[in-house]
């Protein structure tokens, strides 16, 4: 993968260059992609998430080599984390908003086990892994809340 392509993917088409709260902006920026793929069956939705995870690890690793450890410009991890958060493919705007809020809280505060993964796993895998876990936890919380309500 060329550096230019890695930069384009890692920053999610330049969104990562946002000077403040790039992770939050990256999480919002993935929503058009979510709305585009939401109607797919679960199999194809997951294939897209898996492919994005793979190219995210590769591009994040390359950008970490260039920009240093876990650079703020890399937001592909937030994109994948949000897509995992929304794996139930909700159609209600409030469910999407809840997923966004829960995911951002988990990504910022990094409770167990997210914080351990963030500290212990290096490279592009580490950049992606904590957001992937935050996405799974968010999806689980949304599932439980929907069942209770």
SEKOL-932890 format. One record per residue (C-alpha): residue in one letter; x, y, z. Coordinates in steps of 0.05 Angstrom, whole numbers, plus 5000, padded with zeros to 4 digits. Layout:
REM residues N
resn u v w
A X Y Z $
...
This chain:
REM residues 149
resn u v w
X 5000 5000 5000 $
X 5028 5068 4981 $
X 5037 5121 5034 $
X 4986 5165 4998 $
X 4933 5110 4998 $
X 4949 5092 5070 $
X 4941 5165 5090 $
X 4875 5170 5053 $
X 4847 5108 5087 $
X 4875 5122 5157 $
X 4848 5193 5158 $
X 4782 5170 5126 $
X 4789 5215 5066 $
X 4821 5272 5105 $
X 4771 5275 5163 $
X 4827 5259 5211 $
X 4861 5326 5197 $
X 4806 5361 5238 $
X 4846 5401 5289 $
X 4803 5384 5349 $
X 4764 5322 5369 $
X 4785 5284 5308 $
X 4759 5219 5338 $
X 4690 5248 5349 $
X 4690 5278 5279 $
X 4712 5210 5251 $
X 4655 5176 5287 $
X 4605 5224 5256 $
X 4638 5220 5188 $
X 4625 5145 5184 $
X 4550 5156 5188 $
X 4540 5168 5112 $
X 4576 5102 5101 $
X 4532 5068 5153 $
X 4469 5094 5119 $
X 4495 5070 5052 $
X 4508 4999 5077 $
X 4454 4993 5130 $
X 4405 4960 5082 $
X 4453 4903 5065 $
X 4442 4836 5097 $
X 4484 4823 5158 $
X 4534 4779 5120 $
X 4554 4834 5071 $
X 4552 4888 5125 $
X 4603 4846 5165 $
X 4645 4833 5103 $
X 4652 4908 5093 $
X 4670 4918 5167 $
X 4722 4863 5164 $
X 4753 4891 5100 $
X 4755 4961 5131 $
X 4787 4931 5193 $
X 4841 4898 5151 $
X 4858 4960 5110 $
X 4852 5000 5174 $
X 4906 4959 5209 $
X 4952 4964 5149 $
X 4942 5039 5138 $
X 4945 5055 5213 $
X 5011 5017 5219 $
X 5040 5056 5162 $
X 5017 5123 5190 $
X 5043 5105 5258 $
X 5111 5094 5226 $
X 5107 5164 5195 $
X 5071 5204 5249 $
X 5088 5168 5313 $
X 5049 5127 5364 $
X 4973 5127 5356 $
X 4969 5192 5316 $
X 4905 5234 5324 $
X 4898 5240 5249 $
X 4882 5166 5244 $
X 4807 5159 5249 $
X 4793 5095 5211 $
X 4791 5061 5279 $
X 4732 5104 5300 $
X 4697 5090 5233 $
X 4704 5014 5244 $
X 4685 5020 5317 $
X 4621 5058 5301 $
X 4603 5009 5246 $
X 4610 4953 5297 $
X 4568 4993 5346 $
X 4514 4997 5294 $
X 4517 4923 5273 $
X 4443 4915 5289 $
X 4433 4966 5232 $
X 4382 5008 5269 $
X 4333 5050 5230 $
X 4314 5097 5286 $
X 4355 5161 5291 $
X 4354 5157 5368 $
X 4386 5088 5366 $
X 4442 5115 5322 $
X 4450 5174 5369 $
X 4454 5128 5430 $
X 4506 5085 5395 $
X 4547 5147 5379 $
X 4543 5173 5451 $
X 4559 5106 5483 $
X 4616 5092 5434 $
X 4648 5160 5445 $
X 4644 5153 5521 $
X 4676 5085 5518 $
X 4729 5108 5469 $
X 4747 5169 5511 $
X 4744 5139 5581 $
X 4773 5071 5560 $
X 4744 5028 5616 $
X 4765 4956 5625 $
X 4782 4920 5579 $
X 4789 4977 5528 $
X 4843 5013 5568 $
X 4886 4951 5575 $
X 4882 4938 5500 $
X 4899 5010 5486 $
X 4961 5006 5530 $
X 4985 4936 5514 $
X 4972 4925 5440 $
X 5018 4963 5393 $
X 5020 4983 5320 $
X 4961 4987 5274 $
X 4928 4928 5309 $
X 4930 4967 5375 $
X 4903 5030 5342 $
X 4844 4990 5315 $
X 4833 4940 5372 $
X 4810 4986 5428 $
X 4757 5018 5382 $
X 4735 4949 5358 $
X 4724 4927 5430 $
X 4689 4992 5446 $
X 4644 4979 5386 $
X 4626 4909 5409 $
X 4612 4934 5480 $
X 4568 4990 5452 $
X 4530 4940 5408 $
X 4519 4896 5469 $
X 4495 4954 5512 $
X 4446 4975 5458 $
X 4421 4903 5452 $
X 4409 4899 5527 $
X 4375 4967 5531 $
X 4329 4949 5473 $
X 4310 4883 5507 $
X 4295 4918 5572 $
X 4253 4972 5540 $
